[in-house]
Amino acid sequence: MWTVIERKIGRAGSIKQRLARQHGWDKKYGEGNWDTGYILDGVFIDQEEAFEKIYYQSYASHFQNYPEDLAELVRIAKRLRNPHAEATTGVDLQVPAVMEYLKRNQLQLSGTEIVDIGSWQGQASHVISIRLSPLHIQCSLSATLTLEQFWQEKKCLAVWKEE
């Protein structure tokens, strides 16, 4: 059974930071005996499942509520990128979430431009880059938090303990 041992573990960080942190958890708890994720309905779910239930669903809700954003994105973009993740070697969740939404809804980017989803150091390729940033997307599970706030503030570390 997964038991949460630490809450609010913060940002994943760069690849170097992630690997160092994971190595520390391997040493402390044993390789394969820990995971990061979220508590949903009283149950720990890992980040892969959380991606589907939180990240993907938040973008799906946004596109359902703001179809003009979806139409604009499809019309202008030929490719999406996350400038923050590229600059910092951080984890990119927003581009995969948007691309998965397009795939599931049989939509294709038909534009000519590279469109950022989010920004880096105050710079973004398009106005829609900011509207689709996880800093502005409403979390589908919380009316009071953005997707970024939920993802960072609610992340926890759990270890496997036999019942």
C-alpha positions, 0 to 999 in steps of 0.5 A: 500500500502506498503511504504518503510520507511527504507533502508539497515536495515542490518542483521536479527541477532540471534533469540533474536535480531530478536525478539527484533527488531520485537517487537520494530516495532510492538510497533512503527507501529502496529502488522502486519503493517510492513514487511521486504523485497526488491524493485523489479521493483519498487514494494515492495515484502516481504522476502518470495517472495524475497526468491523465486525471489532472493535467490532460483533463484541465486542458480538455476542460479549457478547450471545451470552455474556450473553443476559440483558443482551440481554433486559434491554436489549430489555425496558427501552429505547426508545432508546439513547444514548452520554452521553459522546459527546453531552457531548464531541462524541466519536465514538459507536461503541457505540450503532451497534454495539448497534443493528446487532446488534439489526437483524441479529438482527431485534430491536427495543427494546420498553421505555419508557426511554432507556438509556445505553450507557456513562457520563459523569462517573460517571453512567449511566441504568441498571446495564446501562449500565455492563455494556454500556460499552466499558470493560467489554465484552471485546474479541473479539480479545484475552482481556486487553483490554476493547473500549475498551482495544483500540480506543484502544491499538491504533489507528494512523495509516497513509499510502498509499505506492505499491509 
